[in-house]
Structures are given as C-alpha cells and as structure tokens.
Amino acid sequence: GRRGKKTPGPVRGGAGRRRTRETDAGGHRRGKQTCEAGVRGRGMGVAARLAQRRLAAADARATDARQMRAREIDGNVAPGTEAAVAEDLCSLEAMFPTTYPSVVEMVYKEVAGCVMERAIEALLQIADDSHHSHEDSTYDYGHTPGGYASFEHYASSVQSEDDTPPPPPSPDPALALAVEHELALERELAELRVAKALLEETDSSLHQQLELVKQELEIAGKLLAATDQRAEECTLVKQELEIAGQLLLAAEARADEFARKYVSEFFLRKKLHNQLQEMLGNLRVYCRVRPPSAHELEQDVVGDKNGHTTVEVPNNETLLVSDKEDPKRPRRRYDYSKVYGPASTQEEVFSDTEPLMTSVLDGYNVCVFAYGQSGSGKTYTMEGTADSPGLALRAVDALFLGAEERRAQGYETELSIGLVEIYNETLGDLLADPTEDHSHKKLEILKDASLGMYVRDLHVVPVDSAARVRELVNKGNEHRRTAATGLNEHSSRSHMVVSIICRTTNAQSGESWVGKLSLVDLAGSERLCKSEVTGEVAKDSIAINQSLTSLGSVIAALANGEKHVPYRDSKLTYLLQDSLGGNSKTLMFVNVSPAQLNVKETLNSLAFANRAKSVALGKATRNQVRAPVEAKKK
C-alpha cells in the first residue's frame, strides 16, 4: 500500500471483501490498528468462510441431486454427457471462486470421477488443508504498511513506537455461530450418511424381498392354475366314475344273466357232447404211422422202385398199403375215424382225444389203448418224452384244467391214480415200494357197480396236480419190464394200464358221480423170427402174443354179436371187460411201421383194427353214486 492514498486490494482472508488503509499522518495510527485487527481476526475469518462454503456445498449437493434427478426424469440432459459435465463444472467454480478452474476441473474429472458429491468433498478437503497450512507458516502480506515483511513485524514496530499493548481481540459472535452451525451440519451430514447407508441397505433388502415375493406370486399363480386344472380333471373323473358305476351295475346285471344262461348252456353242451360221442360210435379206431428210422432210410426199405412208399396217407381218414414183394396184389385201402401220417405231432393226436376228457369229468368210463407190433410207436404215442409229452400226460393236464373250470360252478373233483402191470399173466403194482414185503397182498380183478373192473389191494394215490401224475407215471415206467429185441432196443415186455379215477360232487344239489380213465399201453405183437429173442425173453413174447390173441378173440366175438365173449381167457381182456363191451367209451390207436420189411405185421395190425371198428358197444351210462337231494325226496 501507498501512504496518502486509498488503494483497494484483495486480501486472502475474505472472499469478495476489500480493506482500505489510510496513509495520511492522522490515519497512520488508524491504519496500523486496522492491520493489527486483521492479523488478530485472520484465523476466525477463514474458518467462517470455510463454514459458509460447507453450507453452500451442502445446498449445492442438494440442488445438484435435484437437478440430476430432474435430468433423469425429464431426459433433457443425461448424466455423464458433455452438457452435464459443463453444468457441474460451472456449479463447482461458483462454489469455490478462489480455486483455480483448472484445479476444479482436474478434481472433478480425475479425483471424483465426474461425481458431483465426491468433487465437492474433495475441494472442501483441499480448502481445509490450505487453511491449516496458512496458520502454521509466516503470512507474507505484500502490501503491509511501511514495507514490512509481515504484519507481525509491523505490529512489533508499532508496539515499539507506542508501548501501549494492543487490546485483546473481541470474539465475533457471528463467527462462533457459524462454527457451531458448521459442526451441527457436519453431525447432521454424518447422520444423514448413516441414514442413507441404512436406507440403501433397507432398499436393497426390500428389493430382494420384492423379487422373492414376485417369484412366490408367480409360483402361486402356476400352482393355482394347476390346482384349477386338477379340479377340472377331478370333476371329469368323478363324472366318469359315476358313468362307470352305472355301467358296472348294468354289467353285473348282464353277468348274472349270462351266468344263468351259462349254467343252462353248460348242461345242454354236455348232453349234446355225449350224444355226439354216441353217434360217432362208442368204439372208435384211430391209426398213426410212425416216421421212418435212419436205419430204414439207409436200407431203402420204405418204398418200391416206382417211388411208391409202403404206407401212404392221402388224407386224414384213409391209409394205403402196398407190398412190393407181392406186386400182383394191388394196394390195400383202409378207412378209419382218423389217420395220422408220419409228420403228425403229439398235439394233433391229442386234439381229437381231448373231448373224451369231458366225459370222464361227467362220470363216464373212458378207455384209450394203443395196439401194434413192437417198435411201431405205441409207447411214444401214449407217454411221449419230456420235451414232447404223449397222450396220457396231456389227458391228465386236461382233466385238471376242466376240474378247475368246474370248481367255479360249484363242482368239487377229487382225482387219484393207480398203475397195473400185466406180465406173463401176472398182475403187478407199479406204485408199490419194491423194498417192502407185499406177499400178504393178493392182487385180484374184481367188479364194482360204479367203477366197473378194478384191482383189489392196488396202490391208489390221490393227486392234486399234473406234475404229481407225471412223477408217478415215471416211477411206474422205471419198474416196468423191458428188453432189447431185434425190432426195438427198449421193447416193453408187459402191458401197462394207468387208471385215473375222478370223483365229482355238486355242492349245491349234493349229487355225486365217478368217472374212470383207463390208458392202456399194450406190449407189441411180434414174430420170434423177427424179434430174434431167446430164453426168458422168448417166453415173454409168447405170453404177449397169447394175450393179444385173446384180445383179438374178444373183439371178433363182439363184432359178430356172439352171446359168449371170452373175457376171462386172459388177465388183459378181463381187466378191460367194461371198456370193450360194457359201460365205456373206447378209443383204440393202431400204430404201424412205414417200412417194407414190417409190411406183414402192418397188415395184421390193420386187420385187427378193422374188426375192432365194427364192434357196436352199448350206450354208455353215467356212474352216479348219489342222486340229487330233490330226487331222493321224490
């Protein structure tokens, strides 16, 4: 400053304020006092100005937040654009006029990252650091009175001129109020920051909860839709169940009606079946031709030079036999109820025999026996093998199946089995234990009013399954006598009769009846020159031929209608008396060989079958054991 003039100049202690210093003689004293007051009041003025800046910064932050919110809402100035940066810089330069614009711009962009609130806080921190640095260092006033280096030097010189000590500075009430207001604002700002953090945390938590609630609402909506769909489906199912219940009631009514019709039709069918069997003839003859063996094919003994085989089957009822050793004699023709060729199966053979099993369950006697020379396939037809069971085992299966079907109609059936062997006119029990002593038992053929012919003291074993019957039949075959001959390696040397007894009871009426199935596997007829046997085996052959001759005599007597029939000529014919000429339905299989070398035996067997098919047996009757209760009352 220059003396004698009033030179205005900026002073760092105040923003926008100027101090004038009088330099005339009368004002020298006054100018020194003014500088001293400036020295004493510098610290308080800077603090007041900082407080005012903080207040202005707080208002600016609020205004800036409102403006930024307005920009976001209106969309006029997007945050982060050049227009928004320019507005923020103008606002900061207005709030901090003493700070270089380049510093403001650097702090706003590089330090605060173009965030207004961070820039204000950074500039306030710079202002605070500047305030503290000025208080600690020597203040250099370039325009102090008298050219002194500082106001302190000036004050000491003034004090040396005038020993009167300067009065202590009086406190500024406005400054104290501003400082107190600044502190209160800082506390409020800290509280607001904490509240803001809490609000942000609460807002994030509420946002997450809102998302969870939205997801739960979506799931609940889907579940509700699914529940509605299931409810509709349940309604449809309920309607369908009601309709099904009505249909079930109608079906039950029809079932009762069908049951009544079935019972009546059942008895009518049985009656028609028995009548049909009587019309077909009580003694029927079936013929079966076995396939040629490998040995016969190698020896070329099946046909003649013209390509004609010894035995031909043109259809299922006709058999043609030619003897190439007697070419002048034409081929012979034989007609039977059924003829099975070499390619026939066990199933086909049994299919025509199965209807007779119904007659057994109805209380009739049925006899099936196989006749033919040794090695013609009788045992295979009757018993078969494990892989291809024969007629006997299939008949047992049919009996158990029919008994099970009738059980639903109120019929109870009990089955039992016995096996008899006739060897050299001696009866043998094939189910007896060979290790036990049976000398006290006398096997004897007797006649029963219901069962017909039977063997006394024979082991009769109750059976409850077809498997049990197979087990017993296999056991009987193990005890049966066999031997190797020139015609068959395992030739049966005895006759075997399998008797299956069926006792049936009607639980409602109390009626009861008994039926018997006799399955006879005859030993083969043979000539000693062909069988090439000697010794005991030759005696067996003679006994077999004698019993078969007796069977032929019985058949001839029955066919001729003679009054005396020689049943007692052999044990075989006596045991089969009711099957051949009594109350029975009889089926005979005649088995023949296709080979030319056996043509004589084939012709003899077919001649026997022709005599048998002409036998007219009497009408078979039912073996009724107990009449119905109503019939007894009458």
C-alpha positions in Angstrom: 0.0 0.0 0.0 1.0 3.5 -0.6 0.6 6.3 2.0 -1.8 9.1 1.4 -4.0 7.1 -1.0 -6.8 4.6 -0.7 -5.7 1.6 -2.7 -8.3 -1.2 -2.8 -6.7 -4.7 -3.0 -7.8 -8.2 -2.4 -7.0 -9.9 0.9 -6.8 -13.6 1.2 -8.7 -13.6 4.4 -12.1 -12.8 2.9 -13.9 -13.8 -0.2 -15.1 -10.7 -2.1 -14.3 -8.3 0.7 -11.8 -5.3 0.5 -9.9 -3.4 3.2 -8.8 0.2 2.8 -5.8 1.6 4.6 -5.4 5.4 5.3 -1.8 6.7 4.7 -2.1 10.3 5.8 -0.5 11.5 9.0 -3.6 11.3 11.0 -4.6 7.9 9.7 -1.2 6.2 10.2 -2.2 5.2 13.7 -5.5 4.1 12.5 -4.0 2.0 9.6 -1.8 0.2 12.0 -4.7 -0.7 14.2 -6.6 -1.9 11.3 -3.7 -4.2 10.2 -3.4 -5.4 13.8 -7.1 -6.3 13.8 -6.6 -8.0 10.5 -3.8 -10.1 12.0 -5.8 -11.0 15.0 -9.0 -11.8 13.1 -7.4 -13.8 10.2 -7.9 -17.2 11.7 -11.5 -16.7 12.6 -12.4 -15.2 9.2 -11.0 -18.2 7.3 -13.0 -20.6 9.5 -16.1 -18.6 8.9 -15.6 -18.6 5.2 -15.0 -22.4 5.2 -18.2 -22.9 7.2 -20.0 -20.8 4.7 -18.5 -22.8 1.9 -19.6 -26.1 3.6 -23.2 -24.7 3.9 -23.1 -23.7 0.3 -21.7 -27.1 -0.7 -24.4 -28.9 1.2 -27.0 -26.7 -0.6 -25.2 -27.2 -3.9 -25.3 -31.0 -3.3 -29.0 -31.0 -2.6 -29.6 -28.7 -5.6 -27.3 -30.9 -7.8 -29.1 -34.0 -6.7 -32.5 -32.4 -7.5 -31.1 -31.3 -10.9 -29.7 -34.7 -11.6 -33.0 -36.3 -10.7 -34.8 -33.8 -12.9 -32.4 -34.6 -15.7 -33.0 -38.3 -15.3 -36.8 -37.8 -15.2 -37.0 -35.2 -18.0 -34.3 -36.9 -20.1 -33.1 -33.4 -21.3 -29.5 -33.8 -20.0 -28.3 -37.4 -19.5 -25.8 -38.0 -16.6 -22.2 -38.3 -17.9 -22.8 -36.3 -21.1 -20.8 -33.2 -22.0 -23.7 -30.9 -21.1 -23.9 -32.5 -17.6 -20.1 -32.1 -17.1 -20.3 -28.5 -18.1 -23.1 -27.7 -15.7 -21.3 -29.5 -12.8 -18.1 -27.5 -13.5 -20.0 -24.2 -13.5 -21.6 -25.1 -10.2 -18.2 -26.0 -8.6 -16.5 -22.8 -9.9 -19.3 -20.8 -8.4 -18.9 -22.5 -5.0 -15.1 -22.3 -5.0 -14.2 -18.9 -6.7 -10.7 -18.8 -5.1 -9.7 -22.1 -6.5 -8.3 -22.2 -10.0 -10.7 -23.5 -12.6 -8.1 -26.0 -13.9 -7.8 -27.4 -10.4 -11.6 -27.7 -10.1 -11.8 -29.5 -13.4 -9.0 -31.9 -12.5 -10.6 -32.7 -9.2 -14.0 -33.2 -10.7 -12.8 -35.5 -13.6 -9.8 -37.4 -12.3 -10.4 -37.5 -8.5 -14.2 -37.6 -8.2 -14.8 -39.5 -11.5 -17.4 -36.9 -12.6 -19.5 -37.4 -9.5 -20.6 -34.0 -8.1 -20.8 -35.0 -4.5 -17.3 -36.5 -4.4 -15.9 -33.4 -6.2 -17.4 -31.1 -3.5 -16.0 -33.2 -0.7 -12.5 -33.3 -2.3 -12.5 -29.5 -2.9 -13.6 -28.9 0.7 -10.7 -31.1 1.9 -8.3 -29.1 -0.2 -9.7 -25.8 1.3 -9.2 -27.2 4.9 -5.7 -28.3 4.2 -4.9 -24.8 2.8 -6.4 -23.2 5.9 -4.2 -25.2 8.3 -1.1 -24.6 6.2 -1.6 -20.8 6.4 -2.0 -20.8 10.1 1.3 -22.7 10.7 3.5 -20.6 8.3 4.5 -16.9 8.2 2.0 -14.9 6.4 3.6 -12.6 3.8 1.5 -9.7 3.1 2.8 -7.9 0.0 1.1 -4.6 0.9 1.9 -4.2 4.6 2.3 -0.6 5.8 5.9 0.7 5.7 7.1 -2.2 3.5 7.4 -4.6 6.4 7.9 -8.3 5.7 4.8 -9.3 7.7 2.1 -7.9 9.9 3.9 -9.3 12.9 6.9 -7.2 12.1 4.6 -4.2 11.6 2.8 -4.9 14.8 6.1 -5.1 16.8 7.3 -1.9 15.3 4.1 -0.2 16.1 4.4 -1.6 19.7 7.9 -0.2 19.9 6.7 3.2 18.9 3.8 3.0 21.2 4.3 1.0 24.3 0.6 0.7 24.9 -0.2 -3.0 24.3 -2.9 -3.8 21.8 -6.3 -4.7 23.2 -7.2 -8.4 23.0 -9.4 -9.3 20.1 -13.0 -9.4 20.9 -14.8 -12.6 19.9 -17.0 -12.4 16.9 -20.5 -13.8 17.7 -21.3 -14.4 14.0 -18.2 -16.4 13.6 -18.9 -18.5 16.7 -22.4 -19.1 15.5 -21.1 -20.1 12.0 -18.7 -22.6 13.6 -21.4 -24.0 15.8 -23.7 -24.2 12.8 -20.9 -25.9 10.8 -20.4 -28.5 13.4 -24.1 -29.1 13.6 -24.2 -29.5 9.9 -21.3 -31.9 9.9 -23.0 -34.0 12.6 -26.3 -33.9 10.6 -24.3 -34.8 7.4 -22.8 -37.8 9.2 -26.2 -38.9 10.5 -27.6 -38.4 7.0 -24.8 -40.6 5.6 -25.5 -43.3 8.1 -29.2 -43.0 7.4 -28.5 -43.1 3.7 -26.5 -46.3 4.1 -29.2 -47.8 6.2 -31.8 -46.7 3.6 -29.7 -48.1 0.8 -29.3 -51.4 2.7 -33.0 -51.4 3.5 -33.9 -50.6 -0.1 -31.7 -53.5 -1.3 -33.2 -55.9 1.2 -36.7 -54.7 0.3 -35.9 -55.0 -3.4 -34.7 -58.6 -2.9 -37.8 -59.4 -0.8 -39.9 -57.8 -3.5 -38.3 -60.1 -6.1 -38.8 -63.1 -3.9 -42.5 -62.1 -3.4 -42.9 -61.7 -7.1 -41.4 -65.2 -7.7 -43.6 -66.7 -5.0 -46.6 -65.0 -6.5 -45.7 -66.4 -9.9 -45.2 -69.9 -8.4 -48.5 -69.5 -6.5 -50.2 -68.5 -9.7 -48.9 -71.5 -11.5 -49.9 -73.8 -8.6 -53.3 -72.2 -8.6 -53.7 -72.8 -12.3 -52.5 -76.4 -11.9 -55.0 -76.8 -9.0 -57.8 -75.4 -11.1 -56.8 -77.8 -13.9 -56.7 -80.7 -11.5 -60.0 -79.7 -10.0 -61.5 -79.8 -13.5 -59.9 -83.2 -14.1 -61.2 -84.4 -10.8 -64.7 -83.2 -11.8 -64.3 -85.1 -15.1 -63.0 -88.2 -13.3 -65.9 -88.0 -10.9 -68.3 -87.9 -13.8 -66.5 -90.8 -15.5 -66.7 -92.8 -12.2 -70.4 -92.2 -12.0 -70.8 -93.3 -15.5 -68.5 -96.3 -14.9 -70.6 -97.1 -11.8 -73.8 -97.2 -13.8 -72.1 -99.3 -16.5 -70.8 -101.6 -13.8 -74.3 -102.1 -12.4 -75.5 -102.8 -15.9 -72.6 -105.2 -16.5 -73.3 -107.0 -13.2 -76.9 -107.5 -14.3 -75.8 -108.8 -17.6 -73.2 -111.0 -15.9 -75.9 -112.6 -13.7 -78.0 -113.2 -16.8 -75.0 -114.7 -18.6 -74.2 -116.8 -15.6 -77.7 -118.3 -15.7 -77.5 -118.8 -19.4 -74.1 -120.4 -19.0 -75.3 -122.9 -16.5 -78.2 -123.9 -18.8 -75.9 -124.0 -21.8 -73.3 -125.9 -19.8 -75.7 -128.8 -19.2 -77.0 -128.6 -22.7 -73.5 -128.7 -24.1 -72.6 -131.8 -22.0 -75.8 -133.5 -23.2 -75.0 -132.7 -26.9 -71.4 -133.8 -26.4 -72.4 -137.2 -25.1 -74.9 -137.6 -27.8 -72.3 -136.7 -30.4 -69.9 -139.3 -29.0 -72.6 -141.9 -29.2 -73.3 -141.0 -32.8 -69.6 -141.3 -33.7 -69.6 -144.8 -32.1 -68.6 -145.9 -28.7 -65.6 -147.8 -30.1 -63.6 -145.6 -32.4 -60.3 -146.5 -34.2 -57.5 -144.1 -35.0 -54.4 -145.1 -37.0 -51.0 -143.5 -36.7 -48.0 -144.1 -38.9 -44.6 -143.5 -37.3 -41.8 -141.8 -39.3 -39.1 -144.0 -40.9 -36.0 -144.5 -38.8 -32.5 -143.6 -40.0 -31.7 -147.3 -40.4 -34.7 -147.9 -42.6 -33.8 -144.9 -44.8 -30.3 -146.2 -45.2 -31.5 -149.7 -46.2 -34.1 -148.1 -48.6 -36.8 -150.3 -47.2 -39.5 -147.6 -47.1 -40.7 -147.7 -50.8 -40.5 -149.6 -54.1 -38.7 -148.9 -57.3 -41.6 -146.9 -58.7 -41.3 -144.3 -55.9 -44.3 -145.5 -54.0 -43.8 -145.9 -50.3 -45.1 -149.0 -48.5 -47.6 -146.9 -46.4 -49.2 -143.7 -47.8 -51.6 -141.3 -46.2 -53.6 -139.5 -48.9 -55.9 -137.8 -46.4 -56.7 -137.8 -42.7 -59.2 -140.7 -42.9 -57.5 -143.0 -45.5 -54.4 -145.3 -45.4 -52.9 -147.1 -48.4 -50.6 -150.1 -48.0 -48.6 -151.8 -50.8 -46.3 -154.9 -50.6 -43.5 -154.6 -53.2 -42.7 -158.3 -52.6 -46.2 -159.1 -53.9 -46.5 -156.7 -56.9 -49.5 -158.5 -58.4 -51.6 -157.6 -55.4 -52.9 -154.1 -55.6 -52.5 -151.6 -52.8 -54.9 -152.1 -49.9 -57.1 -149.2 -48.6 -58.1 -148.8 -45.0 -60.5 -146.1 -43.7 -60.7 -145.1 -40.0 -62.1 -142.2 -38.0 -58.7 -140.5 -38.1 -55.4 -141.3 -39.7 -52.2 -139.5 -38.7 -49.2 -139.5 -41.1 -45.5 -139.7 -40.2 -45.3 -135.9 -39.8 -48.1 -135.7 -37.3 -47.4 -134.1 -33.9 -48.4 -135.1 -30.3 -50.7 -132.0 -30.2 -52.6 -133.1 -33.3 -53.1 -136.6 -31.9 -54.4 -135.4 -28.6 -56.7 -132.7 -30.1 -59.1 -135.5 -31.3 -58.9 -137.3 -28.0 -59.4 -134.3 -25.7 -63.3 -134.2 -25.9 -63.3 -137.6 -24.1 -61.8 -136.0 -21.0 -65.1 -134.1 -20.6 -67.0 -137.4 -20.5 -64.6 -138.6 -17.6 -65.5 -135.5 -15.6 -69.2 -136.1 -16.3 -69.0 -139.6 -14.7 -68.4 -141.9 -17.7 -65.8 -144.6 -18.2 -63.3 -143.9 -21.0 -60.6 -146.3 -22.3 -57.8 -145.4 -24.6 -55.3 -148.1 -25.7 -52.6 -148.4 -28.3 -52.2 -151.6 -30.4 -49.5 -152.6 -32.9 -46.3 -154.5 -33.4 -43.2 -153.9 -31.3 -41.4 -150.8 -32.4 -44.4 -149.2 -34.1 -44.5 -146.2 -31.7 -47.2 -147.2 -29.2 -45.3 -146.1 -26.1 -44.3 -142.8 -27.8 -48.0 -142.1 -28.6 -49.2 -142.9 -25.1 -46.4 -141.5 -22.9 -44.1 -139.5 -25.2 -40.9 -137.8 -24.0 -40.1 -135.0 -21.6 -39.9 -132.5 -24.5 -42.9 -133.9 -26.3 -45.4 -135.5 -23.8 -47.8 -138.1 -25.0 -51.5 -138.7 -24.8 -51.6 -139.9 -21.2 -49.9 -136.8 -19.7 -51.8 -134.4 -21.9 -55.1 -136.1 -20.8 -54.1 -135.6 -17.2 -53.5 -131.9 -17.8 -56.9 -131.6 -19.5 -58.6 -133.3 -16.5 -57.1 -130.9 -14.0 -57.9 -127.9 -16.2 -61.5 -129.0 -16.6 -61.8 -129.7 -12.9 -60.6 -126.1 -12.1 -63.1 -124.6 -14.5 -65.9 -126.5 -12.9 -64.9 -125.5 -9.4 -66.3 -122.0 -10.2 -69.7 -123.6 -11.0 -69.8 -125.3 -7.6 -68.3 -128.7 -8.5 -65.6 -130.4 -6.4 -63.4 -133.0 -8.1 -61.0 -135.5 -6.5 -58.5 -137.4 -8.6 -56.5 -140.5 -7.8 -54.2 -142.8 -9.9 -53.2 -146.4 -10.0 -50.7 -148.3 -12.2 -51.1 -152.0 -13.1 -48.6 -154.2 -15.0 -49.6 -157.5 -16.7 -46.5 -159.6 -17.2 -46.8 -163.3 -18.1 -50.4 -163.3 -16.9 -49.4 -161.9 -13.5 -50.6 -158.6 -12.1 -48.1 -156.2 -10.6 -48.4 -153.0 -8.7 -46.0 -150.4 -10.3 -46.5 -147.9 -7.4 -45.7 -150.3 -4.6 -42.4 -149.9 -2.8 -40.2 -152.8 -4.0 -38.3 -152.8 -0.8 -41.4 -153.8 1.2 -43.0 -157.2 1.6 -46.2 -157.4 -0.4 -46.7 -161.2 -0.2 -49.8 -160.8 2.1 -51.5 -158.8 -0.6 -53.4 -160.6 -3.3 -53.9 -158.5 -6.4 -57.2 -159.7 -7.9 -59.5 -158.3 -10.6 -63.0 -157.5 -9.3 -66.0 -155.6 -10.5 -67.6 -152.6 -8.8 -71.1 -151.3 -9.5 -69.7 -147.7 -10.1 -66.1 -148.1 -11.2 -66.5 -151.3 -13.2 -63.4 -153.5 -13.3 -60.7 -152.8 -10.7 -57.7 -154.5 -9.0 -58.1 -155.2 -5.3 -55.1 -154.1 -3.0 -53.7 -151.9 -5.7 -52.0 -148.7 -4.5 -54.3 -145.8 -5.5 -52.6 -142.5 -4.8 -54.6 -139.2 -4.5 -53.1 -136.5 -6.8 -53.6 -132.7 -6.8 -51.6 -131.7 -9.9 -50.5 -132.9 -13.3 -46.9 -132.7 -12.1 -47.6 -135.3 -9.4 -49.1 -137.6 -12.0 -46.0 -137.3 -14.2 -43.9 -138.2 -11.2 -45.9 -141.3 -10.5 -46.0 -142.4 -14.2 -42.2 -142.1 -14.5 -41.9 -144.1 -11.3 -44.1 -146.9 -12.8 -42.1 -146.9 -16.0 -38.9 -147.5 -14.0 -40.4 -150.6 -12.5 -41.8 -151.8 -15.8 -40.1 -154.7 -17.5 -38.3 -154.0 -20.8 -35.8 -155.9 -23.0 -33.8 -155.4 -26.2 -35.1 -157.2 -29.3 -34.4 -157.2 -33.0 -37.2 -154.8 -33.5 -36.8 -152.4 -30.6 -33.9 -151.6 -28.3 -36.3 -150.8 -25.4 -39.2 -153.2 -26.1 -41.9 -153.4 -23.4 -42.3 -156.9 -22.2 -45.6 -156.3 -20.4 -48.9 -154.5 -20.7 -49.4 -151.3 -18.5 -52.8 -149.9 -17.5 -52.9 -146.4 -16.0 -56.3 -145.9 -14.2 -57.3 -142.3 -13.2 -60.4 -142.0 -11.1 -62.4 -138.8 -10.9 -65.0 -138.3 -8.2 -67.2 -135.2 -8.7 -69.7 -133.7 -6.3 -72.2 -130.8 -6.9 -72.0 -128.8 -3.7 -75.5 -127.2 -4.3 -77.5 -130.3 -5.1 -75.4 -132.9 -3.3 -75.3 -135.0 -6.5 -72.1 -137.2 -6.9 -70.7 -139.3 -9.7 -67.4 -141.1 -10.5 -65.6 -141.4 -13.8 -62.6 -143.6 -14.8 -60.0 -143.0 -17.5 -58.0 -146.1 -18.5 -54.9 -145.6 -20.5 -53.5 -148.9 -21.8 -50.0 -149.3 -23.3 -50.0 -152.8 -24.8 -46.9 -154.8 -25.5 -46.1 -155.2 -29.1 -47.0 -158.2 -31.1 -44.0 -159.8 -32.7 -42.8 -162.9 -34.5 -39.8 -164.7 -33.0 -38.0 -164.8 -36.3 -38.2 -161.1 -36.4 -37.6 -160.2 -32.7 -34.6 -162.6 -32.6 -35.1 -163.3 -28.9 -34.4 -166.5 -26.9 -34.8 -167.8 -23.4 -36.9 -165.9 -21.0 -37.4 -163.0 -23.4 -38.8 -165.6 -25.9 -41.3 -166.8 -23.2 -42.3 -163.2 -22.7 -43.0 -162.8 -26.4 -45.2 -166.0 -26.4 -47.2 -164.7 -23.4 -47.6 -161.3 -25.0 -48.9 -162.9 -28.3 -51.3 -165.1 -26.3 -52.8 -162.2 -24.5 -53.1 -160.2 -27.7 -54.7 -163.2 -29.4 -57.3 -163.3 -26.6 -57.9 -159.6 -27.2 -58.5 -160.4 -30.9 -60.9 -163.2 -30.0 -62.9 -160.8 -27.7 -63.0 -158.2 -30.5 -64.2 -160.8 -33.0 -66.9 -162.1 -30.7 -68.1 -158.5 -30.0 -68.0 -157.7 -33.7 -70.0 -160.9 -34.6 -72.5 -160.3 -31.8 -71.9 -163.6 -30.2 -73.6 -164.3 -26.8 -70.4 -165.6 -25.2 -67.4 -163.3 -25.1 -64.2 -164.9 -23.8 -63.1 -162.1 -21.4 -61.6 -164.5 -18.9 -59.2 -166.0 -21.4 -56.5 -163.5 -20.2 -56.0 -161.0 -17.4 -55.8 -158.3 -20.0 -59.2 -158.8 -21.5 -60.8 -159.5 -18.1 -59.5 -156.1 -16.8 -60.7 -154.3 -20.0 -64.1 -156.0 -19.9 -66.1 -152.9 -19.1 -64.1 -150.9 -21.6 -64.6 -153.3 -24.5 -68.1 -154.5 -24.1 -69.6 -152.7 -21.1 -70.4 -149.2 -20.0 -67.5 -147.3 -21.5 -66.4 -145.0 -24.4 -63.4 -146.6 -26.0 -60.8 -145.3 -28.4 -58.1 -147.5 -30.0 -54.9 -146.4 -31.6 -53.4 -148.8 -34.1 -49.7 -148.0 -34.7 -48.0 -149.2 -37.8 -44.5 -149.0 -39.3 -43.8 -147.5 -42.7 -41.0 -150.0 -43.6 -41.4 -152.7 -46.3 -39.7 -155.2 -44.0 -42.6 -154.8 -41.5 -45.4 -154.9 -44.0 -46.8 -158.3 -42.8 -47.1 -157.1 -39.2 -48.6 -153.8 -40.5 -51.3 -155.7 -42.4 -52.1 -157.9 -39.4 -52.5 -154.8 -37.2 -54.8 -153.1 -39.7 -56.9 -156.3 -40.0 -57.3 -156.2 -36.2 -58.3 -152.6 -36.3 -60.9 -153.3 -39.0 -62.5 -155.9 -36.7 -62.4 -153.5 -33.7 -64.1 -150.6 -35.5 -67.1 -152.8 -36.4 -67.8 -153.5 -32.7 -71.0 -151.8 -31.6 -70.9 -151.3 -27.9 -73.9 -150.5 -25.8 -74.8 -147.0 -24.8 -72.6 -145.7 -22.1 -74.3 -144.6 -18.9 -73.2 -142.2 -16.2 -71.7 -143.7 -13.0 -73.9 -141.9 -10.5 -73.0 -142.5 -6.9 -75.6 -140.3 -5.1 -78.7 -138.7 -6.6 -79.6 -135.1 -6.0 -81.4 -134.3 -2.8 -84.7 -133.3 -4.6 -84.7 -136.6 -6.4 -84.3 -138.5 -3.2 -87.3 -136.7 -1.6 -89.5 -137.5 -4.6 
